[in-house]
């Protein structure tokens, strides 16, 4: 019944609104921008949504129904700004254009959707961040695991991997947090994935939508890939049999071709990777270490990227970001980068020349994308030529540098002489912005263009001469020849001179103060002038399209050159940063030692200024220095110190020099951080629950090659529980994980673990007492802090003096009772006595539990003697 009602309603609509409705029904999940003349209009529900989101007036239009159709519109020349605002809010936008000339149309002008723009398919460089990729991701989730593919259609990058079932959800979240896609498509049947994406959508600021499940089926996806890459089998693409990435890649290519309405030939290579090729960093670690944005303000300034990004090009900026997001775990690759950075750092002249040339190179990756898209403009081609003019200089600078990586980059850079020559001969130096306005092709490139231009110029000269002749013949000194699009060329005479108008003048238009005329001679010249102008504009457009198609054949090589220059720019940036900040080259190997001399926090040092930061040493290994227990008051610098160590390790593994006098870095496979705490109210989790969930993730996924940064574990609950958990965590790490760990704590009882648990060493942040105040010395020294200095820190923070004085009195009273050290009791309001156990009580309890667990009936005499010896030795250690 509803379908019949819809059909009847459709019949009542005007022909134009029928056309709109038929097109809208094909794109129901989008906001349809319907081209009407110089405006894009939205109707019905789309208009209501757009008027609200864009804050533009909602009007109405007669549509054939009893009520007017809600309508709003935006000018075609400024549509990109409006589209951007809608995309940022998570909407899809379908662009419906007039696909035939209105002057030649019989009836309603033909219209069709030429492109669907979504958050992950933006190509307009004005709407994209220059130094950040705009990725769209496809995920296919089944029992065995999931296929994951992501692409940036503005640059032509395409990556794919598969994540197997073990740790699937966590690994998937890690990849999403690393890639930060703006849009995700997934299989309709993936109910598990839908729940995961809903859970994390707020963290990642992404737009997720379902796509037809049959597009993800193996044969459909495989055939899509074969068609797109024009291959008979998938073997040459790098996929192994039944690789789950085949499903996600095929569906993504289909989605992109469906929405973009084109072949997307610049997506010409799949980079298939495995998760263990780079260091694993989970979302929490990325946030805590502030790799690409600050934790609170979400800004680049104050992040590691802010320190390391001195790139001169947009593509270099994207490359350095990618390196920070994906530290290497292969010592050979890392040391190749370090050698290249060293070579550039040590040669100031070459570095300056590189800077001078790189800063004049435009975004070749996105220019290549525009060529493939058919959206390149004449001015873009001039930018391409100007960029390529600097490429030979880059190659000359690299020729004599003995670095394997830089020599590899040199080989990959093509000068593209044919493209430069073509653009130089064909395109004007300052061409028009629009393609169909002429003024594109350079004089001398095409004979017909030159002839038509000459005719046009001579025709205008004829018209100018005609004006002079008519003035002389008629005696009307104010007579002038004008032009408009409606009437073409005309002769204008003021009303005071109408009596002097010759009889052969043909009146065309009457205005308030003048009359406009035409003559056969004027119309003859007009035909020549306007005919020539129209023909030259059309011919210039055709020639430009032909030039674009010639250059398009070379897009893969342009992309290769762009990638090489991006690498070079990133290496230049690391060298420049190392030189400016006095960084040193680390020794990076496959060992298990982290030995840093006078390390500094790269971001804090940058903010404070060189020589203002207090440097500290760090030593961790797999034998006697696995776990550093760090004590000291709040604000003394424990968290900064621990983050500093993590950042130095990470910098070394991206191939960067580091803020230290020297360092040996044994490669780590993962960095975990548990720093700070906050409620996750959206998930109904308390501070302590968040802390324990993060701790569970670390203990379940860390390996002996991992680096753990643990700050105040157990502080989200009672002292007794917190101390128990912290102690158990250290013991678990020491006995089972055996990974390098920095563990800060306010539980001074944990300092007693040194000498009792192998590999635990005590360190503290030194302070200087000055009367009732303290001075933070920021120096990490061996040993443990004997005080918390909590009241002094509270005083520094600005608590009222009354509170500080009262706290001091309470502290004196508590110390007299000595609740912790001597296990004495304090009467509470109910006169109950609660005993506070010291650290040895935990150890005694452990021995008692072991005795209770002995099965005497199944124990041999020899085993009993060995057990007794073991327990006696353990008891003597108390």
N, C-alpha and C positions, 0 to 999 in steps of 0.2 A: 504493500500500500504506500509506503514511504517513497519507494522508487517511482511509482506512478505520479505521486504528488510532486516530486522533484522534476519529473519530465514535463508536467503541466506548467509548473513555475518557469521552467526554462523556455517554453514556447512563448510565454508572455513577455519575456525580456526583449529589449531592443537588440538588433543584430550585433551591435558592438559588444553589448553586455553578454550576449550568448557566447561570442568568441572568448570574452574574458573568462566566463564560467567554465567553458570546456577546457581551457588551458589550466585554470586554477585547479580543476579536479585531478589533473595529472601531477600537481605539485602541492598536495594538501598540507604537507609538513613545513611549508615555506611561507614567507611573506612575499607575495608576487608584486613586483614593480612593473606596471603595465605602461608601455610607452605610448603617450598621446601627444604628438607634436613635440614641443619643447619641454614637456614635463613627464615624469614618471608618476602614475597615479596608483593608489591602493583603494580597494573597495571592500564593503561589508566588514566582516570581522577583522580582516587585515588592516583596514583603515582605522578601526577603533584601537587596535594594538599599537600601530605605528604612531598615531596622533598622541597617544599617551607616552610612549617611550621617547619620541623625538620632540615632544612638546610643540607640536604644530597644530594648526586649526583643523578641526573636523567639520567638513561641510557635507553636502549631499548632491546627488545627481539623479535626474530622471532616468529610470532604467526599464520602464514598462510595467512595473508593479505598482500597487496602490501607494506604497511608501517609497520615498526617495532612498537610493542606496547611499549609506555612509561612505564618504570619500575624503581622502587627503592626498596631497601630492608634493613633490619636491622637484626643483629645476634640474634638468639633465646635466647642466654644466657643473653643478655642485653635488651630484648624487653620491660621489665617493665618500664624502664626509658623513652623510646620513647612513650609508651602508655600514661604515665602520662603527658607528654608534650602535647599530642594531646587532652587528656581529659580536661586539664586546659584551652585549647583554645576553648572548647565547642563541640568537635567532639564525635561521637559514634564510637567505634572500635569493629569490629567483628573478633574473633579469629578463624581461620579455620585451624584445625589440620589434620594430617595424622591419620586416625582411623584404619589403619591396618599396619602390619609389611611390609615394602617395600620388604623384602626378600621373603615374602610369597605371594606377590601381583601378580596377573595375569593381565597384562596390566597396566593401570593407577592406581596408589595407591588411594584407597578410601579416600576421605576427607569430612569433614563436620564442620560446625560452632559449637564449643563447648560452646561458651559464647559470649555475647555481653556486652562490658564494656561501661558504660555511666558515666557522672559526679556523678550521685547519686548511682551507684552500684559498687563502688570500694571496694574491700575487702583486697587487698594487704596492710599489715600494713606499709610497707615501703613508700607507697604513701598517707597514711592518717596522719592527725595530731593526736598525741597521746591523747591530752586532749580536743578534739573537735569532736562531732558527725558529721557524713557525712549522712545527711538526703536526702531522695527522697520523694516528696510530690505528692499526687493526689488530684485534685479538680473537683468537679461536681457541676455546677452552673445551677439552674433553677429559675423560678419566685418566688418560696417560700423561696429560700435561697441557701446555698451551703453545700455540704458535703466535709470535708477536712480530709485527712488521710496522715500520714507520717511515714516513717520507716528508720531504720539504719540497713542494712543487715549485717554489720560487727559485730553488737552486738545483733541483734535479737529484738530490740525495735520496737513496733508498736503502734501508737496512732491514735485516730479518734475522730472527733467532728462534729457538724453541726452548721452553722451560719445562723440565720434566717434573713429575709429581712431587718428589721430595722437596719440601719447603716452597711449594708452588706459589702460594698466596704472598709470602714474604718476598720471594724473589721477583714476583710480578710487581709488587709495590716498589721495590728497589729500582726496577727498570723505569717505571712510570715517573718516579721522583727524579731520576737521572735525566730522562728525555724531556720531561715536562711538556707533553703534547697539549695542543690547544683543543684537539678533538679526538675522540675515540669512537670507532664503530666496532660492533661486536655482533655475534650470532644471536638471533632471536631466542634460540633454545638455551643460551648460556645463562640460566637463572642464577647459578652460583656466582658468575662473574658480575652479573647485574647487582647482586648484593654487595660484592666487594667494591665496585665502582661507586655505588651510592654511599658506602661507608667512608671512602677516601676522597670523594669528589670535592669536598670543601678544602682539603689540604692541597689539591693539585690545581684548582681553578681551571677545570676542563669541562668541555661539552661532550657528553656521551650519548650515543643513540644506537638503536638496534638496526641491523641491516638484514636483508633476506637471508635466511639460513642456507638456502640452496646455493647461494653464491659462494659459500665457504666449503661446499662439498668437494671432495678431492678432484674428481674428473672435471667438474666445472672450473675449479680454480686452476688446475693444471693446463687445461685448454686455453684459458684466458692468458696465462703466462706465455704459452707457446705462440699465441697470436700477437701478443704485445711485443715480445722479443724476436719474433719471426724465426723460431727454432723448431726443429722436429721433436727434440727430446729436452728434458730438463737437466740432463747430465752436465751440459756446458754452463749452466747457470750456477752450479755449485751446490745444489740441493742433493742430499742423499735420499735414498728411497724412504718414502713415508715420513719425510721431514715435516713436522707440523707447521713450519713456516710457509709451506706451499699453500695451505688453506688460507692463512691470513694475508699472504701477498696477493694471491689471485683475487680475493674479495676486495682488497684495497685498490688494486688496479681497476677493477670493474666499477667501484664506487667513484673513483676519480674520473674515469672516462664518461660515466653517466652524468656526473654533475658538471664537468668542465666542457663536455661536448666536443672533445678533440682527442687526438691520438696520444699526446704527451710523450713525444719521442725523446725528450731530454731525460726521462727516467729510463736510462739505457743500461744501467748496471745495478745488480743487487749485491750489496755488501753483506755477506752472511757471516755472523759472528757467534761466538760462544761466551757464556757468562764469565768463564774463568780467564778470559783474555785480558781483563782489566781488574783493578782493585774494586771490591764490592763495598759500596757505601750505602747504608740505608737512609731513609728519610730523616730520621732523628739525628744522625751524624752530620748529614749535609746541612741541616738547620743549625745545629750546635756549633759547627766549625765555621758557619757563615761563609760558605765557599763562593757563592755568586751574589748573595744579597744578605743584608743584615737581618737578624732575627726579629727585631721589633719593628723597624720602619720599612722593611722590605726594599731597601735601596742598595744600589751597587756600591756607593761610597761607604767604606768601612768593612767591605768584604775582601776576601783574598783576591778575587777577580779585579777589584779596584786597584790593588797593589801591583798585580802582574800584567795588567792590560795596558801596554804602551803601543799597541798595534796602530798602524797607519791606514789600514784598509778595513772595510766592513767584513770581508771574508776572513781576514786575519783575526779580527775580533771574535768571530764565531768559532774559529779554530782554537784560540786560546781558551775560550769558555769550555769547549768540548774536552780539551786536555785536562782542565781542572776537574771536570765532571767524571773523567775516565782515566785516573792514574794507571800507569803501566805496571805489569808484574813480571815483565821479561827483562832481565838484566842487560841483555845485548841491546835491545831497543832503547832502554833508558840511557845507557852509556853513549849510544850514538847521538842522542839528543844533547846530552851533556857536553860531548866533544864539539858539536856544532855551536852550542851556546858559548863555549870557551873560546872557540876560534873567532867568533864575532865580538865577544867581550874584549878580547885582547887586541883587536884592530879597530881603533877609534875612527880612523879615516874611512874604512869600508862601511862601518856602521852609519856614519853620517851620510855617506853617499846612498846607502840603502834607504835611509829615511827620506832623503830628498826625492828619490824615484818612487818609492812606495806610496807616498802621500798624494801622488798625482795619478794613481791607478784607481779607477772606479771599481764598482762591485761586479767583477767579471762573471761570477756565478749567477747572479740575478739578471745580468744582461743576457747571458746565454739562455736563461729560463724565458726571458721576454721574447727572444728570437724564436724559440721553439713554440711559444704560445701564440706568436703572430701579433704580439702587442708592442713590439719594439717601435720606437719613434725615430725620425731622422736625427733628432738631437741625441738620442741614445747611441746611434751609430757613430756620431762624432765623438761621443764619450768613449766608445769602444776603441776607435782609432787612436785617440789621444792616449788612452791607457797602453795600447800596444806599442806606441812610440817609445815608451820607457822600458819595455821588456829587454831589448838588446843591452841596455846599460846594466840591468840586473845580471844578465848572463856573463858579461865581462867581469863584473865584481866577484862572481862566484868561481871563475875559472881557476884561480890560483890558490884557493883555500883547500887545504888537505883534510877535508872532513867527508867521510863516506856518505853521510846523510845529505850534506849540502851538494855534493857531487851528484847524488841521485836526484835531488831537486833540479839541479842544472839541466840534467838530461830530459826531465819531464816538461821543461818550459819550452814552448814553441813560439817563435816570433810572429807567426801568422802573417807573413809578408804579403801573400795574395789578398787577404782580407783588407789589410791596411791600404794596399794599392787601389783596390776596388773602391773603397770608401773615399779615398783621397780624390779619385777621378770623378766619382759620381755624385757625391753629396755636397751641397753648399756648406760653407763654414758656419753660417748662422741660419739654419733652415727654419721653416715654419714649424709650430708645435703640432698642429693638426695635419693629418695625412692628406686630406681632400681640400686643401686650400692653396696648393701649388707652392712655389718657392722652395722646392726640395732639391731638384737635380741641378748640378753645376753646369754652367755654359761650357760647351765643347764636348760633353759626354754623349749627347744624342742629337743628330742632325735635325730631326723633326721637331724636337723641343726648341731648338735654337730658332728654326724658321717660324714656328708659331709665336714665340716670344717677340720676334722681330715684327711680325704682322700686328701683334697686339700693341707694341710700343709705337709703331708707325701709325696705326689706326688712331691712337690717342693723340698723336701729333697732328693727324688730319683733322680731328675734331677741334683741337686747339686753333688750327689755322682757319677752320670753318667759322668759328666764333668771331675771329677778326674780320673775315670776309663779310659776314652778315652784318656786323656793326657798321662797316664801311658802306655797304649797299643800302641798308635801311636808314642809316643816320641815327640809329638808336644806340647811344653810347653805353647805356646800362644793360644792353642785351647780353645774356650769358647762356652758355650751354651747360646743363646739369644732368644728373643721373640718379635714378633710384631703381630699386628692384622690381617695382610694379610696372612702371612705364618705360624703363630703359632710358635712353638719352632723349633730351627734350630741349627746346629753346624757350627761355623764360623772359617775358616782357612785362614791365610794370604797367599798371593801369593808366598812368599819366601819358604813356607812349603808345597806347593801343591804336590810335589813329594813324600811326606810322607803319603798322604791320602790313606786309605785302599780302596780296590775295592768295598766293600759292601756299601760305602757311595754313596748316590744318590744326584747329583747336583741339587739344587733348584733355586739358584740365583747367578748371577755374578755381582760383584761390581768392582770399579776401583782398589781397593787394596786387595780384598779378594774374597773368594768363600763361599757360604753357602750351607750346605748339610743337609739331613735328613737320619735317619736310621729307620728300623722297630721298634727297641727297643724304640727309642725316641718317635715315633708316638704312640706307645702303652701307654707309660707313659703320653704323652700329652692328650690322650683321657680321661684318668682317672682324670688328674688335671683339665683340662678345663671343663669336664663334671660335675665334682663336684662343681666348681666355679659357673657355670651357674645355676646348680640346687639349690645351696644354696642361690643365689641371688633371684631367683624366689620364693623359699620357704619363705625366710625372708619377701619378699614383701607381699605374701599371708597372712602370720601370722600377719604382721602389719595391713593390711586391716581388718582382723578379730578383732584385739585388738581395732582398731578405731571404728568398728561397736558396740562393747560391750560398749565402753565409750559413744558413741553417744546416747544410750538409757537414759543416765543420764544427758543429756544436760540441760533439764529444771531445774534440781536441781543445776547444776553448775551455771546456770544463776541466780537462786535465791540467792545462796551464794555470787555471784559476786555483785549483787545489794545491798545486806546487807553490804558487805565490802566497797562498794563505799559510802554508807551512813555513815558508821563509819569513813571512811577517811575524808569525808567532815566535819563531826562534829569535828574530831580531828583538822582539819585545822582551823576552826573557834575558837576553844579553844586555839590553839597555837598563833593565831593572837591576840586574846584578851589578853593573858598573856604577849606577847612581847610588845604590844602597850599600855597597861594600859587601855583597854576598860572596860566598866561596863555593867552590865545586865540591860536592860530597863524593865520598867513595860509596858506590852502590854495588852490592853483591848479593849472592843467594844465601849468605850466612844468617845467623840468628842473633846478631848483636846490633844494638842501637847505641852508638857512642857519640854524643854531641858535646863539643866543647864551646862554652860561651854562646849558647843558643839564645835567640831573641824572637819575640813574637812579631811577625812581619807587619801586621796591621797596626798593632799598638805602637810599635816603633815608628811607623810612618806618621801616625797622628802626633806622637810626642816630639818627634824629631831625632835625627841621628845623634848618638852618644848620650841620649837622655834615658834610654831603657837599660835596666839592670840585667845583664846577661847571666845565664845559669847553665851548668853542666847537667847532662843526663847520661846514665849508663844502665842499660837493660840487656840481659842475655838469657839463655835457656838453662843456665845451671844455677848460679848462686845469686843472681840479681833479676829474677823473673818479675817480682812484685815489689813496687816501691810504695810503702804506706806513708802518706804525706800528712802531717798535722800542722796546725797553725791557725791563728784567728781568721775570722771572716774579713774580707777586704785586704788581706795580706798579699794575695796574688796566687793562691793555689790553683784556681780555675784557669787563670791566664797562663800559668806555667804549663799545666797539662795540655791545654789547647795548643800551646806553642809547640810542644813536642809532636803532637799529631800533625800540625800544619807543616812542620819541617820535614817529617817523613813523607807526607803527601807531596810537598813541593819537589823533593828529591826524586820521587817516582813519576812525576810528570816530565822530568828532565830539566828541572830548574835548579839554578844555584840557590843556596840557602843562607838565611841570616844566622851565621855561626862562624867561628874562626876555623873550625874543621869538624868533620863528622864522618862516621862510617854508618851506613844504613843498610841493615839486612832487610831484604824485601819483605813486606807484609802483604798478606792476601786481602785483609779486611781491616778497617778501623771502625771500632765501635765506641760510641760515647754515651754515657748516662750522666748528663749534666743538668742540674736544675730540675724543677718539678712544677707541674701545673695541672689543674683539674681539666679533664676532657668531658665537660658537661654534656656535649652533644651525644656522647656515647655512654653517658651515665657512669663515668669512671672518676673516682676520687684521685687526689694527688698520689696517694700511696699505691693505688691500683695501677695508675699510669707507670709509676716507678717500677713496680714489680713486673708489669707486662714487658717493659723495655728490657729489664734485667733477664727475664726468661728468654727473650729473643737472643740476647747476647750469649747466654750460657748454652743455649741450644744450637747456636750456629758458629761460634768461634772455633778456631783451630789453633794449633801450636804456632802458626805463622801470623796470627792476628795480633793487633795492638788494641788494648782496652784502656779507655779513659773513663774512670768511675769516680764520680764526685758525690760524696755524702750518701752512700748507699744505706738505706734503713732509716733515714731521718723522718720519713713520713708517718711513722708509727711511734709507739711507746719506746722509751729508752731500752728497756729489757728486750723487747722483740727486735728492735732495730739493731742492737748490738749482736744478738744471736744470728740474725740474717747476714749482717756484714761479715761476721766471723766465718759463717758457713760458706759464704761466697768466696772469700779468700782461700779457704781450705780446698774448695772445689776446683778453683782455678789452678792452685798449686799441684794438686794430686792428679787431676784428670785433663784439664785443658793445656796446662803448661805454656800459656801464652804471656807475652810481655804486657805488664799491667801497671798503670799509675792509679793509685787508690787513695783519694783524699778522704779524711774522716775527722769528726770531732770526738769520736769514741777513743779516748786515750788508752783504754784497756787493750785496743788492738795493737798497740806498739809492743806489747809483750809477746806478739807472735814471732818477732825476730829471734832467731835461734831455736824456736820450737817448730816452725814450719819452714821447710827448706826453700830457699830462694826469696824469702821476705826480708826486705831492708827498710829501715826507718829513715825518713827525711822530714825536715820541717822548714817552714818559712821563718827566718829569723826576724825578731823585733827588738827594739831598744826601748827600755822603760825610762821615762823622764817624769819623775814624781808620780802623779796619778794618771798621766797620759802615756801613750806609746807612739813610737815612730816605726812605720813599716820599712824594713830594709830591703824587701823584695828578693832576698838572697836565699836560695835553697841550700841547706847544709845537712850533713848527716846527723842523725839523732832524732829525738821527738820533742815536741813542745810540752812544757810542764804546766802551762796555763792556757785557758781559752781566750782570755782577755775580752770576754764578751761585753762586760760593762764599759770598758774603755772604748771599744768599737761603737757601742751605743751612744757614748758621749760624743765621739767624732761624727756620728750620724745626725746629731742635733736633738736628741731626746731632752726633755725638760730637766733641769737640775734636780727638782724634787724627786723625779722618777729615778735618776741616777743615784742620788743619796740614799733613797729607800732601798734600792737594789743592793747597794754596798752593805747596808745593815743586814739584809736578809742573807747575803752571801757569807758574812762573818758568822751568823748564826748556824748556817748549814755546814760550814767548815768545822765549827765546834763539834757538831754532831757527827761529822765525818762519815756520812751515809755510805759513800762508795768505798773508800779505802779500808775502813775497819769493820764494815758490816754491822755498825751499831744501829739501834732502832730509834725511831722517832714516833712519839705519840701523835696519832692523827685525831680528827674530830670524833671518831667513834672508839677511840682508845684501842684500836687494833694495832698489831705489830707486824709490819711487812719487812721481810729481810731482803736486802739488796745484795745479790751475789757478786763477788769479784771474779776476775778472769780465771783464777785457779779452780773455783767451784765448777766452772764449765768443764775443765779438764778432769776433775775427780768424777764428775757425773759420767763422762765418757768412759772412764776406766770401769766404773761400777756397771755400766750398761754392757760392756764387753764381757765382764765376769758373769753377769746374768744370762748372757746368750750362749755360754759354753754348754754343750751337751755332754755331760760327764759319762753317760752310758756308752757313747760312741767314741770316746777319746782314749787313745792308747797311752801307756805310761810315758813313752818318749815324747808324744805330742803334749802331754800334760806338763812335763818338765820344761819344754820349749815355751809353752804358754806362760808358765810361772816366771821364767826368766824375762820374757818380753814385757809382762805386766810390771814386774819389779823395776825394770829399767825405765819404763814409762812413768811409774810413780815417782822415781827418784828425780825425774826431770821437772816435777812440780816446784 
